[in-house]
Amino acid sequence: MKVKIDLDMTAEEARTLMGLPDLEPMQQRLLEQLEKQVSSNMSYMDPEAMIRAVLPAGAQGLEKFQDMMWGMARSAMGGGSGGTAKSGGAKSDTKKGE
């Protein structure tokens, strides 16, 4: 036996029906507090400092990421552990050529 009940109600009415608490006031207070915190901290930071915070080492970070990706590719292909792309790549190329 199947019983099907269709209820036409809003999400707020469903929460009330099931006895769940209304968290919207708390969420609004938290968002307001977060907005105040972010806006007060933004006055202390200039755009250059924000970029440095997101990209800590700039180009060096990109090189390290590339080295990591090359090392993972080499190990996936059975090339063993490789250091940096500059030194590790040259060694593995000479070994394959011999």
N, C-alpha and C positions, 0 to 999 in steps of 0.2 A: 504494500500500500504506500502510495506517495501522497504527501500533503504539501501543497504549495501555497505560500502566503505572500502576497505582494503588499508592501507597505510604502506609501508615498509620504516621505518625511525628509526633512533636512538633516544634515549631520548633527546639528545642535540638538534637534529633537530626538535623534537616535541615542546620543550620549545620555540625555536626560532619562530616556526610557530604560536604558540599561544600567543607570545609576553611576555612570562615569563622571568624574569631576570635570569642570570647565577650566581648562588651563590657559585660555586666551589672555586673561588679565596678567597672569604671571609671565607669559611669553612677551607681552607688550612691555612690561617693566624691565625684563632682561634685555630686550632690544634697545630700549631707551638708554639703559645703563651702558650697554656696549657702544652705542653711538656716541655717547658723551666721552667715554674712555678713548675711543679711536680719534675723535676730533681733538681732544686735548693732547694726545700724543703726536698727532700730525703737526702741530705747531712747533714741536721740538725737532722734527726731522725735515731736512731739505731733500729734494728729489734725488740728488746724487747719493746721499746716505741710504735712501730707500733702495736704490739700484744695487749699491754695495751689499746691503743686507740680503737681497734676493740672490744676487750672484756674488758670493763671497770672494772668489778669487778671479773673477772675470775670465780672461782668456786662459789663464792657468787651469781654472775649473773645467773649461771646455776640453783642454788638452788631456786632463786626467780622465774625463769621461770617455774621450776617444781611446785612450790607452786601455781603459777598462773594457770597452767594447771589443777592441782588437784582441785583448787577452782572452776574453770569453769566446770569441770566434776561433782563435787558435786552439784553445783547449777542447772546444766542441769538435774540431776537425782532427783531434788527436795529436796536436802539435805540442802538447805538454804545457807547462806553465811558462808564460812569457812575461818578461818585465815590461819595459816601456815599448811602445810601437817602434821607436827609432832603433833601439839596440836589439830587441827581440826579433823584429822583422828581418833584419839583416842576417842574423845568425841562422834563422830557419830557412832563409832563401839559399844560403851557401850550402847548408846540409842537403837540401833537396837537389841542388845542382850537381853534387859530387857523385 
